[in-house]
């Protein structure tokens, strides 16, 4: 019984993670992510995003508005940014109009902001 509960508990998060990884395709033209593909030249890499200050990846030249935004990436700030990038950080250089599919947005938040970046994927056969 306990095994069944543990197994059931592990299914949904990883399925959701797959959805998030698939949704990341929309971002991958510009953004790298250590688990999906390497660096991309256009945007900053998006692994280890949780708790990171906006505009703080060494080696990436951010716009002034992004560097000065004072944001820290967590579920509320990232959701607001992805719904309306120019609304949250006016004048930033990310050429992306925003996501309006809330399911896709949640899956992306889950993928980009989960607590343990590699433990889950390492445990998956
Ligand atoms: C057309 C290219 C492009 C696409 C597509 C794109 N981005 Fe970006 N993104 C950028 C650029 C360029 C920046 C840096 C903006 C600046 O400095 O003003 C950025 C910045 C960011 C940041 C801030 C990162 C940091 O280090 O502070 C996040 C978070 C982000 N993008 C998430 C996403 C997500 C999630 C998607 C997909 C839904 C996406 N972006 C799609 C180009 C893109």
Backbone and ligand atoms as CSV (ligand in chain L), in Angstrom:
chain,resi,resn,atom,element,x,y,z
A,1,UNK,N,N,0.831,-1.211,0.000
A,1,UNK,CA,C,0.000,0.000,0.000
A,1,UNK,C,C,0.864,1.259,0.000
A,2,UNK,N,N,1.860,1.261,0.894
A,2,UNK,CA,C,2.746,2.413,0.948
A,2,UNK,C,C,3.499,2.568,-0.375
A,3,UNK,N,N,3.948,1.436,-0.928
A,3,UNK,CA,C,4.671,1.497,-2.211
A,3,UNK,C,C,3.778,2.111,-3.283
A,4,UNK,N,N,2.502,1.709,-3.228
A,4,UNK,CA,C,1.577,2.202,-4.248
A,4,UNK,C,C,1.436,3.724,-4.144
A,5,UNK,N,N,1.320,4.204,-2.899
A,5,UNK,CA,C,1.179,5.653,-2.693
A,5,UNK,C,C,2.432,6.379,-3.186
A,6,UNK,N,N,3.592,5.838,-2.852
A,6,UNK,CA,C,4.840,6.478,-3.280
A,6,UNK,C,C,4.944,6.469,-4.795
A,7,UNK,N,N,4.565,5.343,-5.403
A,7,UNK,CA,C,4.642,5.269,-6.866
A,7,UNK,C,C,3.695,6.283,-7.487
A,8,UNK,N,N,2.467,6.348,-6.959
A,8,UNK,CA,C,1.488,7.289,-7.514
A,8,UNK,C,C,1.978,8.723,-7.353
A,9,UNK,N,N,2.614,8.993,-6.213
A,9,UNK,CA,C,3.073,10.354,-5.945
A,9,UNK,C,C,4.187,10.761,-6.900
A,10,UNK,N,N,4.938,9.780,-7.396
A,10,UNK,CA,C,6.064,10.139,-8.252
A,10,UNK,C,C,5.658,10.283,-9.722
A,11,UNK,N,N,4.487,9.757,-10.072
A,11,UNK,CA,C,4.095,9.780,-11.479
A,11,UNK,C,C,3.733,11.182,-11.948
A,12,UNK,N,N,2.862,11.831,-11.207
A,12,UNK,CA,C,2.342,13.102,-11.687
A,12,UNK,C,C,3.419,14.190,-11.814
A,13,UNK,N,N,4.307,14.357,-10.819
A,13,UNK,CA,C,5.323,15.398,-10.987
A,13,UNK,C,C,6.215,15.169,-12.212
A,14,UNK,N,N,6.593,13.914,-12.473
A,14,UNK,CA,C,7.504,13.716,-13.598
A,14,UNK,C,C,6.770,13.904,-14.925
A,15,UNK,N,N,5.477,13.548,-14.952
A,15,UNK,CA,C,4.703,13.785,-16.180
A,15,UNK,C,C,4.619,15.287,-16.433
A,16,UNK,N,N,4.396,16.023,-15.349
A,16,UNK,CA,C,4.302,17.459,-15.452
A,16,UNK,C,C,5.641,18.055,-15.892
A,17,UNK,N,N,6.708,17.448,-15.394
A,17,UNK,CA,C,8.047,17.902,-15.735
A,17,UNK,C,C,8.284,17.733,-17.232
A,18,UNK,N,N,7.803,16.595,-17.759
A,18,UNK,CA,C,7.943,16.365,-19.200
A,18,UNK,C,C,7.194,17.436,-19.990
A,19,UNK,N,N,6.015,17.794,-19.495
A,19,UNK,CA,C,5.235,18.829,-20.177
A,19,UNK,C,C,5.994,20.160,-20.147
A,20,UNK,N,N,6.608,20.440,-18.995
A,20,UNK,CA,C,7.373,21.673,-18.875
A,20,UNK,C,C,8.576,21.686,-19.787
A,21,UNK,N,N,9.222,20.516,-19.875
A,21,UNK,CA,C,10.393,20.425,-20.738
A,21,UNK,C,C,9.974,20.628,-22.194
A,22,UNK,N,N,8.809,20.064,-22.552
A,22,UNK,CA,C,8.303,20.226,-23.922
A,22,UNK,C,C,7.944,21.696,-24.175
A,23,UNK,N,N,7.329,22.344,-23.184
A,23,UNK,CA,C,6.962,23.755,-23.344
A,23,UNK,C,C,8.201,24.625,-23.502
A,24,UNK,N,N,9.310,24.170,-22.942
A,24,UNK,CA,C,10.553,24.945,-23.020
A,24,UNK,C,C,11.050,25.079,-24.458
A,25,UNK,N,N,10.532,24.206,-25.354
A,25,UNK,CA,C,10.890,24.322,-26.778
A,25,UNK,C,C,10.680,25.749,-27.287
A,26,UNK,N,N,9.661,26.399,-26.774
A,26,UNK,CA,C,9.357,27.771,-27.221
A,26,UNK,C,C,10.438,28.755,-26.811
A,27,UNK,N,N,11.164,28.410,-25.795
A,27,UNK,CA,C,12.187,29.300,-25.260
A,27,UNK,C,C,13.568,28.936,-25.805
A,28,UNK,N,N,13.684,27.696,-26.304
A,28,UNK,CA,C,14.997,27.134,-26.603
A,28,UNK,C,C,15.662,27.749,-27.831
A,29,UNK,N,N,14.902,28.506,-28.622
A,29,UNK,CA,C,15.542,29.200,-29.734
A,29,UNK,C,C,16.551,30.209,-29.194
A,30,UNK,N,N,16.258,30.732,-28.027
A,30,UNK,CA,C,17.096,31.788,-27.459
A,30,UNK,C,C,17.801,31.382,-26.169
A,31,UNK,N,N,17.172,30.481,-25.385
A,31,UNK,CA,C,17.714,30.153,-24.069
A,31,UNK,C,C,18.275,28.746,-23.994
A,32,UNK,N,N,19.450,28.608,-23.404
A,32,UNK,CA,C,19.965,27.294,-23.070
A,32,UNK,C,C,19.433,26.858,-21.713
A,33,UNK,N,N,19.568,25.580,-21.435
A,33,UNK,CA,C,19.230,25.011,-20.124
A,33,UNK,C,C,20.096,23.769,-20.004
A,34,UNK,N,N,20.826,23.637,-18.897
A,34,UNK,CA,C,21.810,22.562,-18.765
A,34,UNK,C,C,21.211,21.188,-19.049
A,35,UNK,N,N,19.904,20.989,-18.726
A,35,UNK,CA,C,19.318,19.662,-18.887
A,35,UNK,C,C,18.796,19.412,-20.283
A,36,UNK,N,N,18.587,20.434,-21.043
A,36,UNK,CA,C,17.919,20.266,-22.324
A,36,UNK,C,C,18.902,20.456,-23.472
A,37,UNK,N,N,19.656,21.491,-23.410
A,37,UNK,CA,C,20.622,21.785,-24.456
A,37,UNK,C,C,21.618,22.783,-23.881
A,38,UNK,N,N,22.699,22.961,-24.543
A,38,UNK,CA,C,23.741,23.824,-23.994
A,38,UNK,C,C,23.405,25.294,-24.149
A,39,UNK,N,N,24.426,26.102,-24.109
A,39,UNK,CA,C,24.232,27.540,-24.206
A,39,UNK,C,C,23.607,27.949,-25.532
A,40,UNK,N,N,22.842,29.007,-25.478
A,40,UNK,CA,C,22.321,29.655,-26.673
A,40,UNK,C,C,22.844,31.082,-26.629
A,41,UNK,N,N,23.160,31.641,-27.784
A,41,UNK,CA,C,23.770,32.968,-27.766
A,41,UNK,C,C,22.809,34.119,-27.470
A,42,UNK,N,N,21.526,33.941,-27.724
A,42,UNK,CA,C,20.609,35.089,-27.674
A,42,UNK,C,C,20.193,35.468,-26.257
A,43,UNK,N,N,19.857,34.475,-25.438
A,43,UNK,CA,C,19.355,34.760,-24.087
A,43,UNK,C,C,20.225,34.089,-23.030
A,44,UNK,N,N,20.063,34.497,-21.774
A,44,UNK,CA,C,20.828,33.878,-20.679
A,44,UNK,C,C,20.354,32.445,-20.424
A,45,UNK,N,N,21.248,31.570,-19.939
A,45,UNK,CA,C,20.844,30.197,-19.619
A,45,UNK,C,C,19.826,30.186,-18.473
A,46,UNK,N,N,18.882,29.242,-18.513
A,46,UNK,CA,C,17.774,29.287,-17.552
A,46,UNK,C,C,17.791,28.180,-16.507
A,47,UNK,N,N,18.882,27.426,-16.391
A,47,UNK,CA,C,18.916,26.497,-15.254
A,47,UNK,C,C,19.184,27.289,-13.976
A,48,UNK,N,N,18.905,26.678,-12.820
A,48,UNK,CA,C,19.124,27.321,-11.507
A,48,UNK,C,C,18.482,28.697,-11.424
A,49,UNK,N,N,17.240,28.773,-11.855
A,49,UNK,CA,C,16.569,30.071,-11.900
A,49,UNK,C,C,15.940,30.447,-10.557
A,50,UNK,N,N,15.534,29.447,-9.774
A,50,UNK,CA,C,14.830,29.730,-8.512
A,50,UNK,C,C,15.707,30.539,-7.563
A,51,UNK,N,N,15.195,31.683,-7.131
A,51,UNK,CA,C,15.917,32.506,-6.177
A,51,UNK,C,C,17.034,33.345,-6.781
A,52,UNK,N,N,17.170,33.266,-8.111
A,52,UNK,CA,C,18.255,34.011,-8.759
A,52,UNK,C,C,17.796,35.450,-9.003
A,53,UNK,N,N,18.697,36.396,-8.804
A,53,UNK,CA,C,18.365,37.790,-9.122
A,53,UNK,C,C,18.284,37.954,-10.632
A,54,UNK,N,N,17.291,38.669,-11.105
A,54,UNK,CA,C,17.163,38.928,-12.536
A,54,UNK,C,C,18.409,39.664,-13.021
A,55,UNK,N,N,18.840,39.293,-14.224
A,55,UNK,CA,C,19.976,39.989,-14.825
A,55,UNK,C,C,21.302,39.716,-14.161
A,56,UNK,N,N,21.480,38.534,-13.592
A,56,UNK,CA,C,22.711,38.290,-12.817
A,56,UNK,C,C,23.591,37.160,-13.342
A,57,UNK,N,N,23.262,36.566,-14.499
A,57,UNK,CA,C,24.124,35.485,-14.991
A,57,UNK,C,C,25.442,36.065,-15.507
A,58,UNK,N,N,26.582,35.639,-14.948
A,58,UNK,CA,C,27.855,36.187,-15.403
A,58,UNK,C,C,28.054,35.875,-16.889
A,59,UNK,N,N,28.582,36.818,-17.607
A,59,UNK,CA,C,28.906,36.567,-19.010
A,59,UNK,C,C,27.786,36.910,-19.971
A,60,UNK,N,N,26.578,37.204,-19.472
A,60,UNK,CA,C,25.512,37.608,-20.386
A,60,UNK,C,C,25.294,39.113,-20.280
A,61,UNK,N,N,25.195,39.759,-21.427
A,61,UNK,CA,C,24.979,41.214,-21.434
A,61,UNK,C,C,23.490,41.526,-21.423
A,62,UNK,N,N,22.973,41.825,-20.257
A,62,UNK,CA,C,21.554,42.141,-20.102
A,62,UNK,C,C,21.294,43.588,-20.517
A,63,UNK,N,N,20.037,43.865,-20.808
A,63,UNK,CA,C,19.645,45.255,-21.029
A,63,UNK,C,C,19.662,45.979,-19.680
A,64,UNK,N,N,19.729,47.293,-19.708
A,64,UNK,CA,C,19.677,48.076,-18.482
A,64,UNK,C,C,18.410,47.801,-17.671
A,65,UNK,N,N,17.234,47.834,-18.323
A,65,UNK,CA,C,15.999,47.601,-17.569
A,65,UNK,C,C,15.979,46.242,-16.854
A,66,UNK,N,N,16.493,45.189,-17.518
A,66,UNK,CA,C,16.491,43.871,-16.863
A,66,UNK,C,C,17.483,43.870,-15.698
A,67,UNK,N,N,18.671,44.418,-15.931
A,67,UNK,CA,C,19.695,44.413,-14.882
A,67,UNK,C,C,19.246,45.231,-13.667
A,68,UNK,N,N,18.465,46.277,-13.907
A,68,UNK,CA,C,18.042,47.150,-12.802
A,68,UNK,C,C,16.677,46.802,-12.226
A,69,UNK,N,N,16.060,45.721,-12.735
A,69,UNK,CA,C,14.663,45.447,-12.352
A,69,UNK,C,C,14.509,45.134,-10.871
A,70,UNK,N,N,15.555,44.610,-10.236
A,70,UNK,CA,C,15.457,44.259,-8.818
A,70,UNK,C,C,14.631,43.015,-8.558
A,71,UNK,N,N,14.235,42.291,-9.632
A,71,UNK,CA,C,13.411,41.098,-9.440
A,71,UNK,C,C,14.248,39.916,-8.974
A,72,UNK,N,N,13.602,39.011,-8.254
A,72,UNK,CA,C,14.185,37.717,-7.926
A,72,UNK,C,C,13.213,36.688,-8.487
A,73,UNK,N,N,13.735,35.700,-9.241
A,73,UNK,CA,C,12.839,34.759,-9.928
A,73,UNK,C,C,12.268,33.731,-8.967
A,74,UNK,N,N,10.948,33.779,-8.821
A,74,UNK,CA,C,10.210,32.797,-8.037
A,74,UNK,C,C,8.873,32.610,-8.773
A,75,UNK,N,N,7.977,31.753,-8.294
A,75,UNK,CA,C,6.755,31.527,-9.084
A,75,UNK,C,C,5.972,32.808,-9.427
A,76,UNK,N,N,5.714,33.715,-8.491
A,76,UNK,CA,C,4.939,34.902,-8.884
A,76,UNK,C,C,5.660,35.811,-9.883
A,77,UNK,N,N,6.963,36.054,-9.692
A,77,UNK,CA,C,7.649,36.972,-10.614
A,77,UNK,C,C,7.808,36.337,-11.991
A,78,UNK,N,N,8.140,35.037,-12.030
A,78,UNK,CA,C,8.329,34.410,-13.343
A,78,UNK,C,C,6.998,34.309,-14.085
A,79,UNK,N,N,5.921,33.998,-13.362
A,79,UNK,CA,C,4.602,33.932,-14.017
A,79,UNK,C,C,4.247,35.300,-14.606
A,80,UNK,N,N,4.461,36.354,-13.838
A,80,UNK,CA,C,4.119,37.698,-14.324
A,80,UNK,C,C,4.967,38.063,-15.537
A,81,UNK,N,N,6.251,37.706,-15.497
A,81,UNK,CA,C,7.148,38.022,-16.610
A,81,UNK,C,C,6.735,37.265,-17.871
A,82,UNK,N,N,6.412,35.969,-17.721
A,82,UNK,CA,C,6.089,35.168,-18.909
A,82,UNK,C,C,4.720,35.516,-19.480
A,83,UNK,N,N,3.806,35.978,-18.641
A,83,UNK,CA,C,2.509,36.411,-19.173
A,83,UNK,C,C,2.667,37.689,-19.988
A,84,UNK,N,N,3.536,38.566,-19.524
A,84,UNK,CA,C,3.674,39.874,-20.165
A,84,UNK,C,C,5.079,40.444,-19.913
A,85,UNK,N,N,6.065,39.980,-20.698
A,85,UNK,CA,C,7.451,40.405,-20.440
A,85,UNK,C,C,7.627,41.920,-20.434
A,86,UNK,N,N,7.017,42.604,-21.408
A,86,UNK,CA,C,7.205,44.065,-21.467
A,86,UNK,C,C,6.411,44.784,-20.388
A,87,UNK,N,N,5.329,44.174,-19.939
A,87,UNK,CA,C,4.525,44.769,-18.879
A,87,UNK,C,C,5.277,44.781,-17.559
A,88,UNK,N,N,5.997,43.668,-17.281
A,88,UNK,CA,C,6.691,43.587,-16.002
A,88,UNK,C,C,8.021,44.332,-16.033
A,89,UNK,N,N,8.762,44.194,-17.133
A,89,UNK,CA,C,10.075,44.853,-17.247
A,89,UNK,C,C,10.088,45.671,-18.542
A,90,UNK,N,N,9.495,46.863,-18.508
A,90,UNK,CA,C,9.404,47.677,-19.731
A,90,UNK,C,C,10.788,47.955,-20.305
A,91,UNK,N,N,10.922,47.751,-21.611
A,91,UNK,CA,C,12.191,48.052,-22.270
A,91,UNK,C,C,13.194,46.918,-22.241
A,92,UNK,N,N,12.827,45.752,-21.683
A,92,UNK,CA,C,13.785,44.631,-21.718
A,92,UNK,C,C,13.915,44.118,-23.152
A,93,UNK,N,N,14.978,43.344,-23.429
A,93,UNK,CA,C,15.309,42.957,-24.795
A,93,UNK,C,C,14.797,41.575,-25.193
A,94,UNK,N,N,13.945,40.959,-24.393
A,94,UNK,CA,C,13.458,39.629,-24.752
A,94,UNK,C,C,12.324,39.756,-25.764
A,95,UNK,N,N,12.596,39.301,-27.002
A,95,UNK,CA,C,11.619,39.438,-28.072
A,95,UNK,C,C,10.607,38.289,-28.020
A,96,UNK,N,N,9.737,38.345,-27.055
A,96,UNK,CA,C,8.748,37.291,-26.840
A,96,UNK,C,C,7.512,37.971,-26.273
A,97,UNK,N,N,6.360,37.760,-26.920
A,97,UNK,CA,C,5.198,38.570,-26.562
A,97,UNK,C,C,4.489,38.090,-25.309
A,98,UNK,N,N,4.739,36.839,-24.893
A,98,UNK,CA,C,4.099,36.360,-23.673
A,98,UNK,C,C,3.314,35.083,-23.906
A,99,UNK,N,N,3.068,34.361,-22.827
A,99,UNK,CA,C,2.337,33.096,-22.879
A,99,UNK,C,C,0.916,33.349,-22.412
A,100,UNK,N,N,-0.086,32.855,-23.145
A,100,UNK,CA,C,-1.438,33.006,-22.602
A,100,UNK,C,C,-2.066,31.672,-22.216
A,101,UNK,N,N,-1.364,30.564,-22.460
A,101,UNK,CA,C,-1.884,29.260,-22.059
A,101,UNK,C,C,-1.429,28.960,-20.625
A,102,UNK,N,N,-2.384,29.014,-19.672
A,102,UNK,CA,C,-2.035,28.865,-18.254
A,102,UNK,C,C,-1.495,27.467,-17.931
A,103,UNK,N,N,-1.952,26.440,-18.629
A,103,UNK,CA,C,-1.454,25.088,-18.373
A,103,UNK,C,C,0.008,25.004,-18.751
A,104,UNK,N,N,0.325,25.579,-19.904
A,104,UNK,CA,C,1.701,25.591,-20.371
A,104,UNK,C,C,2.572,26.418,-19.414
A,105,UNK,N,N,2.018,27.525,-18.967
A,105,UNK,CA,C,2.746,28.392,-18.042
A,105,UNK,C,C,3.061,27.644,-16.744
A,106,UNK,N,N,2.076,26.958,-16.180
A,106,UNK,CA,C,2.310,26.221,-14.936
A,106,UNK,C,C,3.362,25.142,-15.129
A,107,UNK,N,N,3.296,24.439,-16.259
A,107,UNK,CA,C,4.264,23.376,-16.523
A,107,UNK,C,C,5.673,23.965,-16.633
A,108,UNK,N,N,5.775,25.122,-17.257
A,108,UNK,CA,C,7.071,25.784,-17.395
A,108,UNK,C,C,7.610,26.240,-16.036
A,109,UNK,N,N,6.719,26.802,-15.208
A,109,UNK,CA,C,7.144,27.233,-13.871
A,109,UNK,C,C,7.666,26.035,-13.094
A,110,UNK,N,N,6.934,24.929,-13.197
A,110,UNK,CA,C,7.316,23.718,-12.488
A,110,UNK,C,C,8.684,23.221,-12.966
A,111,UNK,N,N,8.892,23.257,-14.262
A,111,UNK,CA,C,10.156,22.780,-14.829
A,111,UNK,C,C,11.316,23.719,-14.467
A,112,UNK,N,N,11.098,25.022,-14.575
A,112,UNK,CA,C,12.200,25.965,-14.391
A,112,UNK,C,C,12.487,26.283,-12.925
A,113,UNK,N,N,11.490,26.105,-12.044
A,113,UNK,CA,C,11.672,26.555,-10.661
A,113,UNK,C,C,11.616,25.428,-9.643
A,114,UNK,N,N,11.658,24.183,-10.069
A,114,UNK,CA,C,11.556,23.116,-9.078
A,114,UNK,C,C,12.780,23.134,-8.172
A,115,UNK,N,N,12.597,22.578,-6.976
A,115,UNK,CA,C,13.617,22.695,-5.926
A,115,UNK,C,C,14.926,21.997,-6.254
A,116,UNK,N,N,14.821,20.758,-6.784
A,116,UNK,CA,C,16.050,20.000,-6.996
A,116,UNK,C,C,16.248,19.756,-8.486
A,117,UNK,N,N,17.096,20.543,-9.113
A,117,UNK,CA,C,17.240,20.518,-10.563
A,117,UNK,C,C,17.597,19.154,-11.145
A,118,UNK,N,N,18.472,18.387,-10.507
A,118,UNK,CA,C,18.919,17.166,-11.180
A,118,UNK,C,C,18.447,15.879,-10.528
A,119,UNK,N,N,18.023,15.924,-9.240
A,119,UNK,CA,C,17.661,14.692,-8.545
A,119,UNK,C,C,16.552,13.946,-9.288
A,120,UNK,N,N,15.529,14.656,-9.733
A,120,UNK,CA,C,14.393,14.005,-10.380
A,120,UNK,C,C,14.800,13.319,-11.673
A,121,UNK,N,N,15.546,14.021,-12.504
A,121,UNK,CA,C,15.888,13.426,-13.791
A,121,UNK,C,C,16.890,12.292,-13.613
A,122,UNK,N,N,17.751,12.402,-12.594
A,122,UNK,CA,C,18.718,11.339,-12.366
A,122,UNK,C,C,18.007,10.065,-11.922
A,123,UNK,N,N,16.870,10.231,-11.189
A,123,UNK,CA,C,16.157,9.067,-10.678
A,123,UNK,C,C,15.304,8.409,-11.759
A,124,UNK,N,N,15.030,9.126,-12.820
A,124,UNK,CA,C,14.201,8.573,-13.893
A,124,UNK,C,C,15.038,7.630,-14.757
A,125,UNK,N,N,14.566,6.391,-14.969
A,125,UNK,CA,C,15.362,5.468,-15.759
A,125,UNK,C,C,15.500,5.910,-17.211
L,1,LIG,C1,C,13.518,35.615,-29.138
L,1,LIG,C2,C,14.410,35.173,-28.071
L,1,LIG,C3,C,13.772,34.772,-26.748
L,1,LIG,C4,C,12.718,33.898,-26.519
L,1,LIG,C5,C,11.891,33.127,-27.542
L,1,LIG,C6,C,12.568,33.813,-25.080
L,1,LIG,N1,N,13.490,34.631,-24.470
L,1,LIG,FE1,FE,13.723,34.899,-22.436
L,1,LIG,N2,N,15.155,36.297,-22.777
L,1,LIG,C7,C,15.669,36.655,-24.017
L,1,LIG,C8,C,16.631,37.724,-23.849
L,1,LIG,C9,C,17.433,38.419,-24.966
L,1,LIG,C10,C,16.703,37.999,-22.457
L,1,LIG,C11,C,17.497,39.088,-21.757
L,1,LIG,C12,C,16.592,40.317,-21.716
L,1,LIG,C13,C,17.264,41.597,-21.260
L,1,LIG,O1,O,18.417,41.586,-20.834
L,1,LIG,O2,O,16.572,42.620,-21.371
L,1,LIG,C14,C,15.766,37.065,-21.818
L,1,LIG,C15,C,15.555,36.984,-20.438
L,1,LIG,C16,C,14.799,36.026,-19.814
L,1,LIG,C17,C,14.715,35.829,-18.388
L,1,LIG,C18,C,15.515,36.577,-17.322
L,1,LIG,C19,C,16.731,35.699,-16.998
L,1,LIG,C20,C,17.710,36.271,-16.021
L,1,LIG,O3,O,18.847,35.763,-15.996
L,1,LIG,O4,O,17.366,37.193,-15.280
L,1,LIG,C21,C,13.859,34.793,-18.167
L,1,LIG,C22,C,13.449,34.208,-16.825
L,1,LIG,C23,C,13.395,34.348,-19.462
L,1,LIG,N3,N,13.979,35.111,-20.434
L,1,LIG,C24,C,12.517,33.302,-19.652
L,1,LIG,C25,C,12.049,32.882,-20.902
L,1,LIG,C26,C,11.134,31.774,-21.087
L,1,LIG,C27,C,10.619,30.857,-19.984
L,1,LIG,C28,C,10.865,31.706,-22.432
L,1,LIG,C29,C,9.911,30.763,-23.157
L,1,LIG,C30,C,8.529,30.819,-22.758
L,1,LIG,C31,C,11.629,32.763,-23.080
L,1,LIG,N4,N,12.338,33.442,-22.113
L,1,LIG,C32,C,11.640,33.018,-24.443
L,1,LIG,C33,C,15.304,36.113,-25.232
L,1,LIG,C34,C,14.247,35.225,-25.443
